[in-house]
Amino acid sequence: METIHAADLVFADWDAEPVENGAVVVVQDRIGAVGRYEELRERFPRARVRRWPGSLGPARVHDGPLPDAPSPRERVHAVLKLGAVAVLAAYADSPELRAAAARNDVSVVAAAGPGRLTERSARADLAVFDAAGECVATVCAGRLVHRRK
C-alpha cells in the first residue's frame, strides 16, 4: 500500500527550493514519487494520506555521539526522534549499538552526506520539522518510526 506524506513545504534536499503543499509517496520502503500534493493524490487515489505541519525533507545522519539512554535500543530511538535514520560508524562503536541500529533499519555510515528525495530509487527516509526546528515525524525505510504527539 502507498502512503502519501504531505507537508506545507517539501524539500528534495535541504538546500533546494521547496515545493509548497508538496508530498512524497512511499511505496513499501522506497520513494515512489515526489511533487505537489494535488498531483500525487490524483496519481495515487487509493494511498493513505498523512498530513504533517512544517517542512518535510530527507532524514538526517546523526553526526555525533548517540544520546545517552539506559539501553542501546533507547539510544537508537533517541536518534530517530531527532529526525535521523543513520549514525556515524565512529559512534556506533559497540556490537550492541550496531545490532540495535540494524533491528530498526538505522544505517551505520562512514561519513555524513547530503540526503535527497529521489523517485523510485531512494530508500524512503524522511523527516518533518516544525518552524522551531523540532522533529515532528521520522520515516525510516518507509515505516513511521517517530511521531510527536
Secondary structure, DSSP 8 states (H G I E B T S, - for coil): -EEEEEEEEE-SSTTS--EEEEEEEEETTEEEEEEEHHHHHHH-TTSEEEEEEEEEEE-EEE-S-----SSHHHHHHHHHTTTEEEEETTT--SHHHHHHHHHTT-EEESS-------TTTSB--EEEE-TTS-EEEEEETTEEEEE--
